[in-house]
Amino acid sequence: MTSRAAKKRAETDEAVQNAGMILKLSKKGSGITAHSALRLAGISTEDRANRNLQRRALRARDKLEDQRKQLENDFDELAMEESDSEDLSHPFPDSQESVIPIVPKPPGRMRRTSKQAAAQRKANVQVKDLKAKLFQDAVEALQEEESKAAAATR
């Protein structure tokens, strides 16, 4: 990293710390958002975008590296298993077992059956009835309390 780039990076890091302090000091509801705090601290939108892109690129690279390592490990394990279980007496040792055909999933989303739709309607009606009953019970309890309070004041 050149001295110019290092200086720019140090300025940006300092600005980020300043923005964090501004956010910490600002009270909730004061109108200072993260964007305005960063602007107050002197961080441009381009700097933030570049830092975010760099972070995303690093995360994506790390994720791909992890996936590559996992695939290599899986491949090595599979090769070890195949070399251990190799039987040369029969050219296709698995051909004697029953083969389960793979049925492709139809395109598009699966539609509900009429039984599922009826069960959903029934459940919706039950929920609606339960809500109405709870509301009616709450109204009755409130009326009862009001009548007790009115009787107590007499």
N, CA and C of each residue as an Amber inpcrd file, in Angstrom:
protein
   462
   0.8450000  -1.1600000   0.0000000   0.0000000   0.0000000   0.0000000
   0.9010000   1.2370000   0.0000000   0.6230000   2.1580000  -0.8990000
   1.4370000   3.3640000  -0.9760000   1.1220000   4.2840000   0.1900000
   1.9990000   5.2340000   0.4190000   1.7900000   6.1440000   1.5510000
   0.5430000   6.9930000   1.3330000   0.2600000   7.3120000   0.0950000
  -0.9400000   8.0940000  -0.2050000  -2.2020000   7.2850000   0.0990000
  -2.1930000   6.0230000  -0.3050000  -3.3410000   5.1510000  -0.0360000
  -3.4760000   4.9030000   1.4580000  -2.3450000   4.7500000   2.1460000
  -2.3920000   4.5270000   3.5890000  -2.9510000   5.7510000   4.3030000
  -2.5680000   6.9340000   3.8300000  -3.0730000   8.1700000   4.4310000
  -4.5840000   8.2770000   4.2270000  -5.0380000   7.9690000   3.0110000
  -6.4740000   8.0180000   2.7010000  -7.2350000   7.0100000   3.5620000
  -6.6500000   5.8250000   3.7240000  -7.2790000   4.7860000   4.5390000
  -7.3710000   5.2370000   5.9990000  -6.3100000   5.8490000   6.5140000
  -6.3080000   6.3320000   7.8980000  -7.3510000   7.4200000   8.0840000
  -7.4690000   8.3170000   7.0960000  -8.4840000   9.3650000   7.1840000
  -9.8820000   8.7600000   7.1880000 -10.0980000   7.7730000   6.3410000
 -11.4060000   7.1300000   6.2690000 -11.7150000   6.3980000   7.5680000
 -10.7270000   5.6840000   8.1260000 -10.9420000   4.9880000   9.3930000
 -11.2750000   5.9690000  10.5070000 -10.5770000   7.0950000  10.5310000
 -10.8440000   8.1110000  11.5490000 -12.2450000   8.6810000  11.3650000
 -12.6430000   8.8870000  10.1110000 -13.9760000   9.4110000   9.8340000
 -15.0460000   8.4200000  10.2710000 -14.7920000   7.1350000  10.0690000
 -15.7510000   6.1090000  10.5060000 -15.8790000   6.1300000  12.0220000
 -14.7650000   6.2650000  12.7270000 -14.8240000   6.3400000  14.1880000
 -15.5830000   7.5840000  14.6260000 -15.3570000   8.7070000  13.9610000
 -16.0820000   9.9320000  14.2830000 -17.5790000   9.7450000  14.0620000
 -17.9400000   9.0860000  12.9660000 -19.3520000   8.8470000  12.6820000
 -19.9650000   7.9700000  13.7590000 -19.2090000   6.9730000  14.2130000
 -19.7080000   6.1150000  15.2880000 -19.9380000   6.9030000  16.5550000
 -19.0400000   7.8070000  16.8610000 -19.2050000   8.6390000  18.0590000
 -20.4170000   9.5490000  17.9140000 -20.6070000  10.1170000  16.7310000
 -21.7690000  10.9840000  16.5130000 -23.0480000  10.1920000  16.7100000
 -23.0800000   8.9680000  16.1840000 -24.2780000   8.1390000  16.3430000
 -24.5170000   7.7890000  17.8040000 -23.4360000   7.4950000  18.5440000
 -23.5990000   7.1500000  19.9530000 -24.0970000   8.3450000  20.7490000
 -23.5910000   9.5200000  20.4130000 -23.9690000  10.7140000  21.1560000
 -25.3680000  11.2080000  20.7890000 -25.8100000  10.8980000  19.5690000
 -27.1300000  11.3760000  19.1670000 -28.2010000  10.5780000  19.8960000
 -29.2300000  11.2980000  20.3160000 -30.3190000  10.6380000  21.0340000
 -31.2910000  10.0570000  20.0270000 -32.0530000   9.1010000  20.4840000
 -33.0500000   8.5020000  19.6270000 -34.0940000   9.5650000  19.3040000
 -34.4580000   9.6660000  18.0610000 -35.4510000  10.6490000  17.6820000
 -34.8770000  12.0300000  17.4320000 -33.5550000  12.1710000  17.4390000
 -32.9510000  13.4830000  17.2310000 -32.8660000  13.8370000  15.7540000
 -33.1320000  12.8710000  14.8900000 -33.0980000  13.1440000  13.4620000
 -31.7600000  12.8520000  12.8200000 -30.7800000  12.4000000  13.5870000
 -29.4760000  12.0590000  13.0050000 -29.5090000  10.5860000  12.6150000
 -29.4720000  10.3510000  11.3260000 -29.4680000   8.9750000  10.8350000
 -28.0360000   8.5440000  10.5830000 -27.8680000   7.2930000  10.2590000
 -26.5250000   6.7820000   9.9760000 -25.9320000   7.5080000   8.7790000
 -26.7580000   7.7600000   7.7720000 -26.2660000   8.4350000   6.5700000
 -25.8070000   9.8510000   6.9000000 -26.6350000  10.5980000   7.6680000
 -26.2510000  11.9750000   7.9950000 -25.0510000  12.0000000   8.9340000
 -24.9270000  11.0090000   9.8230000 -23.7670000  10.9630000  10.7090000
 -22.4960000  10.7330000   9.9070000 -22.5720000   9.8730000   8.9100000
 -21.4040000   9.6370000   8.0660000 -21.0630000  10.8870000   7.2580000
 -22.0870000  11.5970000   6.8000000 -21.8310000  12.8430000   6.0780000
 -21.1960000  13.8740000   6.9930000 -21.7000000  13.9600000   8.2430000
 -21.1200000  14.9000000   9.2020000 -19.6630000  14.5610000   9.4950000
 -19.3510000  13.2710000   9.4910000 -17.9840000  12.8410000   9.7850000
 -17.0610000  12.9940000   8.5840000 -17.6270000  13.3140000   7.4310000
 -16.7950000  13.5570000   6.2590000 -16.5620000  12.3390000   5.3980000
 -17.3910000  11.3350000   5.5190000 -17.2410000  10.1390000   4.6860000
 -18.1740000  10.2800000   3.4970000 -17.6370000  10.1810000   2.3070000
 -18.4690000  10.3030000   1.1220000 -19.1720000   8.9800000   0.8500000
 -20.2050000   9.0900000   0.0430000 -20.9660000   7.8960000  -0.3150000
 -20.1000000   6.9270000  -1.1110000 -19.1850000   7.4720000  -1.9190000
 -18.3050000   6.6010000  -2.7040000 -17.3920000   5.7810000  -1.8000000
 -16.8500000   6.4250000  -0.7510000 -15.9770000   5.6960000   0.1740000
 -16.7250000   4.5430000   0.8190000 -17.9460000   4.8310000   1.2520000
 -18.7400000   3.7710000   1.8850000 -19.0310000   2.6640000   0.8960000
 -19.4030000   3.0390000  -0.3280000 -19.7240000   2.0310000  -1.3410000
 -18.5000000   1.1740000  -1.6500000 -17.3390000   1.8110000  -1.7660000
 -16.1170000   1.0500000  -2.0450000 -15.7910000   0.0930000  -0.9070000
 -15.9350000   0.5560000   0.3290000 -15.6420000  -0.3170000   1.4680000
 -16.6280000  -1.4820000   1.5120000 -17.9110000  -1.1860000   1.2210000
 -18.9070000  -2.2580000   1.2140000 -18.6070000  -3.2710000   0.1170000
 -18.2090000  -2.7880000  -1.0630000 -17.8690000  -3.7050000  -2.1510000
 -16.6640000  -4.5620000  -1.7910000 -15.6750000  -3.9580000  -1.1550000
 -14.5020000  -4.7290000  -0.7450000 -14.8950000  -5.8040000   0.2590000
 -15.7410000  -5.4440000   1.2240000 -16.1770000  -6.4290000   2.2190000
 -16.9370000  -7.5680000   1.5560000 -17.8370000  -7.2130000   0.6240000
 -18.6080000  -8.2540000  -0.0690000 -17.6990000  -9.1720000  -0.8710000
 -16.7220000  -8.5840000  -1.5510000 -15.7980000  -9.3870000  -2.3510000
 -15.0000000 -10.3340000  -1.4630000 -14.5410000  -9.8410000  -0.3170000
 -13.7880000 -10.7050000   0.5970000 -14.6650000 -11.8280000   1.1300000
 -15.9120000 -11.4890000   1.4990000 -16.8180000 -12.5290000   1.9990000
 -17.0990000 -13.5710000   0.9280000 -17.3400000 -13.1190000  -0.3100000
 -17.6220000 -14.0540000  -1.4000000 -16.4160000 -14.9420000  -1.6740000
 -15.2150000 -14.3460000  -1.6500000 -14.0050000 -15.1360000  -1.8760000
 -13.8290000 -16.1820000  -0.7810000 -14.0440000 -15.7760000   0.4760000
 -13.9220000 -16.7240000   1.5830000 -14.9520000 -17.8390000   1.4630000
 -16.1660000 -17.4690000   1.0750000 -17.2260000 -18.4730000   0.9410000
 -16.8850000 -19.4770000  -0.1640000 -16.4080000 -18.9690000  -1.2960000
 -16.0220000 -19.8610000  -2.3890000 -14.8520000 -20.7530000  -1.9950000
 -13.9100000 -20.2000000  -1.2510000 -12.7620000 -20.9870000  -0.7870000
 -13.2280000 -22.1100000   0.1350000 -14.1620000 -21.7840000   1.0450000
 -14.6960000 -22.8060000   1.9460000 -15.4280000 -23.8960000   1.1710000
 -16.2200000 -23.4850000   0.1760000 -16.9410000 -24.4630000  -0.6310000
 -15.9730000 -25.3580000  -1.3990000 -14.9030000 -24.7570000  -1.9410000
 -13.9190000 -25.5430000  -2.6830000 -13.2600000 -26.5740000  -1.7790000
 -12.8860000 -26.1390000  -0.5630000 -12.2690000 -27.0680000   0.3850000
 -13.2360000 -28.1860000   0.7580000 -14.5050000 -27.8270000   0.9710000
 -15.5050000 -28.8290000   1.3300000 -15.6790000 -29.8380000   0.1960000
 -15.7350000 -29.3480000  -1.0480000 -15.8720000 -30.2550000  -2.1860000
 -14.6530000 -31.1640000  -2.3240000 -13.4740000 -30.6140000  -2.0990000
 -12.2710000 -31.4480000  -2.1550000 -12.3150000 -32.5370000  -1.0900000
 -12.7280000 -32.1730000   0.1150000 -12.8300000 -33.1610000   1.1950000
 -13.8580000 -34.2340000   0.8540000 -15.0200000 -33.8030000   0.3320000
 -16.0500000 -34.7650000  -0.0470000 -15.5460000 -35.6910000  -1.1450000
 -14.8430000 -35.1290000  -2.1240000 -14.3190000 -35.9340000  -3.2150000
 -13.2960000 -36.9390000  -2.6990000 -12.4200000 -36.4910000  -1.7990000
 -11.4180000 -37.3970000  -1.2290000 -12.0850000 -38.5310000  -0.4490000
 -13.1060000 -38.1930000   0.3490000 -13.8140000 -39.2250000   1.1140000
 -14.4990000 -40.2140000   0.1880000 -15.1230000 -39.6990000  -0.8680000
 -15.8090000 -40.5640000  -1.8190000 -14.8130000 -41.4800000  -2.5290000
 -13.6700000 -40.9570000  -2.8880000 -12.6450000 -41.7700000  -3.5470000
 -12.1360000 -42.8560000  -2.6080000 -11.9710000 -42.5190000  -1.3340000
 -11.5220000 -43.5110000  -0.3490000 -12.5670000 -44.6140000  -0.1900000
 -13.8390000 -44.2350000  -0.1200000 -14.8990000 -45.2330000   0.0380000
 -14.9700000 -46.1440000  -1.1780000 -14.8500000 -45.5600000  -2.3700000
 -14.9230000 -46.3640000  -3.5840000 -13.7380000 -47.3170000  -3.6880000
 -12.5790000 -46.8660000  -3.2870000 -11.4100000 -47.7460000  -3.3830000
 -11.5000000 -48.8680000  -2.3480000 -12.1140000 -48.5930000  -1.1990000
 -12.2730000 -49.6210000  -0.1720000 -13.3230000 -50.6540000  -0.5610000
 -14.4070000 -50.1940000  -1.1940000 -15.5230000 -51.1010000  -1.4580000
 -15.5110000 -51.6560000  -2.8770000 -14.4320000 -51.5330000  -3.5920000
 -14.3780000 -52.0290000  -4.9550000 -14.3970000 -53.5580000  -4.9660000
 -15.3490000 -54.1080000  -5.7220000 -15.4650000 -55.5550000  -5.8450000
 -15.3430000 -55.8910000  -7.3270000 -14.3170000 -56.6270000  -7.6840000
 -14.0610000 -56.9190000  -9.0880000 -14.7720000 -58.1770000  -9.5690000
 -15.5000000 -58.8830000  -8.6970000 -16.1600000 -60.1170000  -9.1110000
 -17.3480000 -59.8330000 -10.0220000 -18.0160000 -58.7270000  -9.8340000
 -19.1700000 -58.3920000 -10.6560000 -18.9530000 -56.9910000 -11.2130000
 -19.1210000 -56.8170000 -12.5310000 -18.8270000 -55.4990000 -13.0980000
 -19.7540000 -54.3860000 -12.5780000 -21.0000000 -54.7260000 -12.2730000
 -21.9520000 -53.7440000 -11.7400000 -22.5540000 -54.3030000 -10.4590000
 -21.8890000 -54.0990000  -9.3200000 -22.3670000 -54.7150000  -8.0850000
 -23.7140000 -54.1670000  -7.6120000 -24.0540000 -52.9520000  -7.9850000
 -25.3120000 -52.3720000  -7.5150000 -26.4910000 -52.7310000  -8.4090000
 -26.2430000 -53.3830000  -9.5460000 -27.3200000 -53.6440000 -10.4950000
 -28.3120000 -54.6700000  -9.9600000 -27.9370000 -55.4550000  -8.9540000
 -28.8470000 -56.4590000  -8.4170000 -29.8860000 -55.8270000  -7.4980000
 -29.5910000 -54.6440000  -6.9670000 -30.5400000 -53.9750000  -6.0810000
 -31.6380000 -53.3240000  -6.9050000 -32.7590000 -53.0660000  -6.2510000
 -33.8560000 -52.4160000  -6.9630000 -33.5050000 -50.9480000  -7.1900000
 -33.8450000 -50.4670000  -8.3480000 -33.5360000 -49.0880000  -8.7150000
 -34.7740000 -48.2330000  -8.4800000 -34.6070000 -47.1560000  -7.7370000
 -35.7180000 -46.2450000  -7.4870000 -35.6310000 -45.1320000  -8.5230000
 -36.6630000 -45.0100000  -9.3600000 -36.5890000 -43.9670000 -10.3890000
 -36.7220000 -42.5770000  -9.7580000 -36.0280000 -41.6320000 -10.3380000
 -36.1190000 -40.2530000  -9.8750000 -37.1760000 -39.5550000 -10.7180000
 -38.2400000 -39.1280000 -10.0610000 -39.3320000 -38.4670000 -10.7590000
 -39.0870000 -36.9640000 -10.6930000 -39.0080000 -36.3050000 -11.8250000
 -38.7620000 -34.8630000 -11.7890000 -39.9630000 -34.1120000 -11.2290000
 -39.6870000 -33.0360000 -10.5340000 -40.7370000 -32.2080000  -9.9560000
 -41.3790000 -31.3980000 -11.0770000 -42.6960000 -31.3080000 -11.0940000
 -43.3380000 -30.5360000 -12.1580000 -42.9920000 -29.0490000 -12.0190000
 -42.9020000 -28.3470000 -13.1260000 -42.5580000 -26.9230000 -13.0470000
 -43.6830000 -26.1140000 -12.4100000 -43.3280000 -24.9960000 -11.8270000
 -44.3280000 -24.1350000 -11.1940000 -44.5600000 -24.5420000  -9.7610000
 -45.3880000 -23.7510000  -9.0980000 -45.6450000 -24.0530000  -7.6940000
 -46.7230000 -25.1190000  -7.5740000 -46.6570000 -25.8600000  -6.4860000
 -47.6360000 -26.9120000  -6.2650000 -48.9550000 -26.2740000  -5.8360000
 -50.0370000 -26.7380000  -6.3850000 -51.3440000 -26.1800000  -6.0430000
 -51.9350000 -26.9610000  -4.8840000 -52.7860000 -26.2820000  -4.1300000
 -53.4340000 -26.9420000  -2.9990000 -54.5150000 -27.8890000  -3.5080000
 -54.6730000 -28.9840000  -2.8120000 -55.7540000 -29.8910000  -3.1540000
 -57.0380000 -29.3620000  -2.5410000 -58.1550000 -29.9120000  -2.9560000
 -59.4370000 -29.4390000  -2.4300000 -59.5560000 -29.7580000  -0.9410000
 -58.9640000 -30.8770000  -0.5030000 -59.0050000 -31.2160000   0.9220000
 -58.2070000 -30.2020000   1.7360000 -57.0350000 -29.8170000   1.2140000
 -56.2230000 -28.8260000   1.9220000 -56.9400000 -27.4810000   1.9820000
 -57.5790000 -27.1080000   0.8850000 -58.2960000 -25.8340000   0.8520000
 -59.4690000 -25.8590000   1.8240000 -60.1930000 -26.9840000   1.8810000
 -61.3250000 -27.0950000   2.8040000 -60.8450000 -27.0430000   4.2490000
 -59.7410000 -27.7060000   4.5410000 -59.1970000 -27.6780000   5.9000000
 -58.7620000 -26.2640000   6.2720000 -58.1940000 -25.5370000   5.3280000
 -57.7790000 -24.1570000   5.5930000 -58.9890000 -23.2670000   5.8500000
 -60.0490000 -23.4440000   5.0460000 -61.2660000 -22.6420000   5.2640000
 -61.8650000 -22.9410000   6.6240000 -61.8930000 -24.2220000   6.9910000
 -62.4440000 -24.6120000   8.2870000 -61.6240000 -24.0030000   9.4260000
 -60.2990000 -24.0390000   9.2950000 -59.4370000 -23.4580000  10.3250000
 -59.6400000 -21.9480000  10.4090000 -59.8110000 -21.2940000   9.2620000
 -60.0410000 -19.8460000   9.2610000 -61.3510000 -19.5000000   9.9590000
 -62.3900000 -20.2940000   9.7080000 -63.6830000 -20.0550000  10.3560000
 -63.5600000 -20.2600000  11.8620000 -62.8380000 -21.3030000  12.2730000
 -62.6670000 -21.5550000  13.7040000 -61.9170000 -20.4110000  14.3770000
 -60.8930000 -19.9060000  13.7310000 -60.1310000 -18.7860000  14.2880000
 -61.0160000 -17.5540000  14.3900000 -61.8030000 -17.3100000  13.3550000
 -62.6970000 -16.1490000  13.3530000 -63.7210000 -16.2700000  14.4750000
 -64.3040000 -17.4700000  14.6510000 -65.2700000 -17.6880000  15.7300000
 -64.6160000 -17.5030000  17.0930000 -63.4070000 -18.0010000  17.2540000
 -62.6980000 -17.8690000  18.5240000 -62.4010000 -16.4070000  18.8380000
 -61.9810000 -15.6500000  17.8340000 -61.7270000 -14.2250000  18.0430000
 -63.0100000 -13.4990000  18.4330000 -64.1090000 -13.8250000  17.7630000
 -65.3860000 -13.1810000  18.0850000 -65.8080000 -13.5200000  19.5080000
 -65.6230000 -14.7840000  19.9210000 -65.9940000 -15.1940000  21.2740000
 -65.1320000 -14.4750000  22.3070000 -63.8300000 -14.3890000  22.0580000
 -62.9380000 -13.6850000  22.9810000 -63.3080000 -12.2080000  23.0810000
 -63.6490000 -11.5930000  21.9570000 -64.0500000 -10.1910000  21.9780000
 -65.3460000 -10.0140000  22.7640000 -66.2910000 -10.9130000  22.5450000
 -67.5730000 -10.8380000  23.2640000 -67.3430000 -11.0270000  24.7610000
 -66.4850000 -11.9650000  25.1470000 -66.1680000 -12.1710000  26.5670000
 -65.5230000 -10.9270000  27.1670000 -64.6440000 -10.2940000  26.4050000
 -63.9890000  -9.0840000  26.9010000 -64.9950000  -7.9580000  27.0800000
 -65.9330000  -7.8220000  26.1410000 -66.9700000  -6.7880000  26.2500000
 -67.8490000  -7.0550000  27.4600000 -68.2410000  -8.3120000  27.6620000
 -69.0780000  -8.6620000  28.8160000 -68.3420000  -8.3940000  30.1240000
 -67.0610000  -8.7420000  30.1930000 -66.2790000  -8.5020000  31.4060000
 -66.1620000  -7.0070000  31.6800000 -65.9850000  -6.2140000  30.6450000
 -65.8920000  -4.7630000  30.8020000 -67.2190000  -4.1880000  31.2800000
 -68.3230000  -4.6610000  30.7090000 -69.6460000  -4.1910000  31.1370000
 -69.9090000  -4.5820000  32.5830000 -69.4740000  -5.7780000  32.9600000
 -69.6630000  -6.2410000  34.3300000 -68.8680000  -5.3730000  35.3050000
 -67.6370000  -5.0490000  34.9500000 -66.8130000  -4.1850000  35.8030000
 -67.4240000  -2.7970000  35.9150000 -67.9490000  -2.2680000  34.7990000
 -68.5770000  -0.9460000  34.8340000 -69.8180000  -0.9570000  35.7130000
 -70.5890000  -2.0380000  35.6340000 -71.8000000  -2.1120000  36.4650000
 -71.4290000  -2.2350000  37.9410000 -70.3610000  -2.9730000  38.2590000
 -69.8970000  -3.0740000  39.6460000 -69.4100000  -1.7200000  40.1480000
 -68.6770000  -1.0130000  39.2820000 -68.1730000   0.3040000  39.6710000
 -69.3240000   1.2820000  39.8680000 -70.3440000   1.2060000  39.0150000
 -71.5090000   2.0810000  39.1510000 -72.2810000   1.7390000  40.4150000
 -72.3970000   0.4430000  40.7320000 -73.1100000   0.0210000  41.9440000
 -72.3350000   0.4430000  43.1880000 -71.0100000   0.4280000  43.1180000
 -70.1930000   0.8050000  44.2730000 -70.2730000   2.3060000  44.5300000
 -70.4600000   3.0960000  43.4990000 -70.5450000   4.5480000  43.6870000
 -71.9020000   4.9680000  44.2140000 -72.9330000   4.1650000  44.1260000
 -74.2790000   4.5200000  44.6100000 -74.3760000   4.4090000  46.0690000
